Amino acid sequence: MDARRIEALLAAVAAGEMGVEEAVARLRSLPFRDLGFAKLDTHRSLRTGHSEVVFGAGKRPDQLLAIVEELAAGGGPVMVTRLSPEAGEVLRERFPAAVFDADAGAMVVGEPPEPRGRVAVLCAGTADIPVAAEAALTATSMGSRVERHWDVGVAGLQRLLAVGESLAGVRAVVVVAGMEGALPSVVGGLVGVPVIAVPTSVGYGASFGGLAALLAMLNSCAPGVAVVNVDNGFGAGYLAHVINAAGGP
């Protein structure tokens, strides 16, 4: 339950439109709701301003459905990441208006907040799009206005320079890259806002499943570059939104 719904509930009690017992019944699920197989953090939006995000991998479709139904009833958008095709079909059947991003393999149930500010998400190559799309969808679902720029890697710098002007005025940039992971350093030398680097597991044998890109980004000589874990588009998108939101409307 988010702050807006709790305020409405308390106002109804104060106005005599709702009894105390009914209000207590509605608040009983706070601060968490125990479904047996999952304990849902129904209080999270009150603490952080954003509801719990559901990691879909490893959960059965029926478990995901129960979790999303419970969280959606509390108000605010619910995001599910790393969805299997089977689980995605179950959720789309129950929530036909939900937004499903096939590139990200993720879904958002419910309307996101009114977008504010600007965040840019860049990826080096087409193979990096799934992770970049997860970052973009995460920030969008939280209420950031997101601009996507795909396939602008260092193998053809003219592609990055072509979108350089559009980066003016953004409050954070998420940069997703595999292979040698050089793109965040280049972007960090072009912009004056935080750059959130995301290494991906894209690459040949010596990339060690993204470890080479991770170490390269951690050793970036460009100031203002922070790094999240391999393939962690969600973490990057979340951080980008927090930075963006701190800048105001």
N, C-alpha and C positions, 0 to 999 in steps of 0.2 A: 504494500500500500504506500503510495507516494504522499508527499506533504499536502498536495492540493486536496486529495480525497479525505485525509484526516481533518483538515481544516473545515471542509464541508460537513463532515460527520459531527464535529464538535459544535459547529454553528447550528446544526439541526437540533442537537440536544439542548443548546442554550435557548433556542426559539420554541422549545416544547413540541417540535415536529417529530422527535424520535425519543423513545424511552431510554433510560440508562442501561437497562438489561440488553436491549437490542444493540446499543453502541458497544457494550462490552463484548457481545457475541461477535461483532464484526472485527473487533480489535484482538480477538483471542489468538489469531495466528501470528501476532507479533511477539518476539522479534524473529521467530522462524517457524516454518510449517514443516512438521515431520510427516513425510509420506511413507516412512518405513525404509525404503531404499534410497531416499534422499532427504536432506534437511534443507529446505529452501530458505534463503536469507531474505525474508520479506521486508526486513527493516533497512536494507542496504541503501535504497534511494533516499531515505531520511538522513543517513550518515554521509553519503558521498554525492548525492544528487543523481545517481544513475542506478538503475535496477540491475540485478544479477544477470550476467551473461552465461548462457548454457553451452558447455563444451559437449558437442554431440557425439564425438568418437567414443566407442566403447559402451554406449547406452543403447538399450533395445528401443525400437520405435514406440512401444506402449509406455515405456518409462519416460521417454522424451515428451510424448503427448501429455501425460499427466503433469509433468513439470511445467510445460509451457502453458497449459490451461490454468494452473494455479497462479503462475506469475502474471499472466495476462489479466486475470481477474483483479489483480491489485492495481492496475492502471500503469500507463507508460508502455513504451515499446519493449518487446522481448526479443533479444537476438540469440540465435542458435548457430554456432560455428561447427565446422568439420562434419557436415551432415552426410550420411550415407544416402544413396539414391532411394533405398527402401524407406528410410525414416523421412526423407524429404517428401515422398508421396503421401505418407500418412499425415504429415503436418499440413500439406497443401490441401488435402481433402477436408480437414477440419477447419482450416483457416484460409479460405479461398482468396481473401484479399491480401494475404501476406506477400511481402516482397521477397522473391527468391533470386539470388545472384548465382547463376550457374558457374561463373568464373571463380567466385569466392567459395563456393560450396557452402553457403550460409544463407540464413533466412531471418527476416525481421517481421515479427507479428506486432501490429499496432502502428499508429502514426508517430513518426519521430517529432521532436520539438521543432518549432520554427527555426530554420537555419540561420546561423549568425557567423560573422567573421569569414575567413577564408583559409583553407588548408590545401596544400598541393600534395599529390601522391605521384611519384615517378617510379618507373621500373626500367631496368636496363634492357631486358629482352622480352620477347613474347612468352618465353618459358617461365618468366617470373610473374606473369600476370595473376595467377591464382593467389599468391601471397599478397601482391599489391591490391588486388580487388578486395581481399579480406580487410586490409587496412582501411581502404576507402569506405567500404560499407559500414565498418565499425564507427568511424568518425561521423558518417552521415546519420546513422541511427541515433547517435548521441546528441545531434543538433548542430554539427558543423557543416558549413558549405564547402564541398570538396570538389577540386578540379583534378582530373586524371590525365596523365601524360605517359603513354606506354611506348616502349621500344626506343629509348633515348640514351642508349649505352655509349660507353667511351670508344667503342670500335668505330663509331661515326659521330664525332663530336658536333658536326654541323646540325645533327638532329636535336641535341640538347640546346645548342645556341638558338635554334629556331623557336624554342618555347621560353627562352630566357625572360622576355619582357612580361610574359603572363605570370611570372613568379613575383613580380613587384606587388607589394601589399599583402602577401600571405603572412600568416603568423607562425606557421610551422611547415616544414617540408618533410615528408616521409620518402625515403629513397631505398628502393628494393633492388638488390643485385646479387647475382651468383658469380660463378667463375672466380675471377680474382678480386671481385668486390670493390672496384676502384671508383665507381660512380659517386658514392656519398662524399668522398674527398673532393672531387671536382665541383660538385654542387656546393659544398661547404665553402669553397673559395669564391663562389659567385653571389651568395645571398648573405644577408645579415640577420637571419632568424635561425632558431634552433633547427638542426637537421637530425632526423631520427633515422638511423641506418638499420636496414633489415637484411642480413645475409640469408640467402636461400641455399637449398641443397642442390641447386642446379650446377652441373659441371662434370668434368671427367674425373677419372680415378684419383688424381692427386689433389682434387678439391676436398676429399675426405668428407663428403656429405655436407658441405657448407662450412667446415671448420676453417679452410683456407680463407674464405671470404670473411668469416667472423674475425679472424686474427688480423686481417688486413684493415678492416674497419676499426677495430680497437686500437690499431696503430696509426690511425689517420693523422696526418700533419695539419689538417685543416681544423681551426678552432670551431667550437660550437657543434661538433658532431657527437651524438650519443648513440649507443648501440643496444639493440634488443637481441634476443636469442634467434637462432636459426629458424627460419620460416614463421616467425611470430608476427604475422601481419596484424593480428588482433591487438597485441600489446602496443605496437607502434601506432595504430589508429587511435587507440584509447588515449595514449600519451599526447598525441597531436591535438586531440580535441581538448584535453585539459589545458594545454598551453593556449590554444585558441580561445577557450572560454575565459581564461584569466585576463584576456585583453578587452573584455567587455562586449557589447552588442556588435 
